[in-house]
Amino acid sequence: MIENIDFSENAEQPVADDNSSQPRLIYVLKVGTTQDGLNVYRFLYSEDIDSVWMEQWSEKPACNCRFLEPESSMYQYVKEIKTEVELITCTSACCNSYGDICDGVLSIAYENIDNVQMYPEPFRIVLHFGDTMEHVDKTLAQRDIVSIFVR
């Protein structure tokens, strides 16, 4: 349970820019956990999000769909993080479709705060479909999380 939350003191999460030439986030995949207990996530980015669509993305609920991950031809970049922070990813959406995530109804990934004592400083991590790579990197960096290219 979170105690003593004062949202007015928390810094704001960076606002996504509208630079259309930047690669954009289309999927977040939890790879697993390291022996040290760090969560490993991969962030998939596309240079053309308008052409990114999987047939299963319209099915509800997303958590029951087996093939949500985009085909490798749909993304050009993959970045990876290893962190103590636990993210709830888009594949956990049990009331909505992945298409709703693409439309901005839900986030693509957000920080799980179920078992934390204090609200995360300076903000809770929330990422959306279409966020630029630069925006995601800045958001993670403010929490001392560095992403590295793996593709």
C-alpha positions, 0 to 999 in steps of 0.5 A, spaced: 500 500 500 502 506 498 502 511 503 503 519 504 502 521 496 503 528 495 502 528 487 504 536 487 511 535 489 512 529 484 515 532 477 511 531 471 513 525 466 516 528 460 511 530 454 512 526 448 514 530 442 511 530 435 517 529 431 514 525 426 521 523 423 523 519 429 522 512 430 516 510 435 514 505 440 509 500 437 510 494 443 513 492 449 515 485 451 517 482 457 523 478 456 524 475 463 528 476 469 535 476 470 539 471 476 540 478 480 532 479 479 532 485 474 526 485 470 528 485 462 524 488 457 525 490 450 522 496 446 520 495 439 520 501 434 517 503 427 519 508 423 512 508 420 507 506 425 501 507 420 503 501 417 503 497 423 497 492 424 496 485 426 490 481 425 489 479 432 490 486 435 482 487 434 481 481 438 478 482 446 481 481 451 488 482 449 491 478 454 488 472 451 491 473 444 497 469 443 500 472 437 500 480 439 508 481 438 509 485 431 512 481 425 519 483 425 518 486 418 514 491 422 519 494 426 526 497 425 529 498 432 529 494 438 532 497 445 533 493 451 532 495 459 534 491 465 531 494 471 528 493 478 522 497 476 516 492 474 512 494 468 505 492 466 505 491 459 500 491 454 499 484 453 496 484 460 490 488 458 484 483 460 478 488 458 481 491 451 484 490 445 491 491 443 487 496 438 485 500 444 492 501 446 494 503 439 488 508 439 491 511 446 485 508 450 490 505 454 498 505 455 503 500 452 506 499 459 506 502 465 510 502 472 506 497 477 506 500 484 502 495 487 507 493 492 511 499 493 511 503 499 512 510 496 510 513 490 515 513 485 520 519 484 520 523 480 514 520 477 510 513 475 513 511 468 507 510 463 509 509 456 504 510 450 503 507 443 507 512 438 511 515 443 518 517 440 524 513 442 527 520 444 521 521 449 522 514 452 529 514 453 528 521 456 523 518 461 527 512 463 533 516 464 529 520 469 529 514 473 536 512 472 534 506 467 538 506 460 536 502 454 541 499 449 540 497 442 539 490 441 537 491 433 
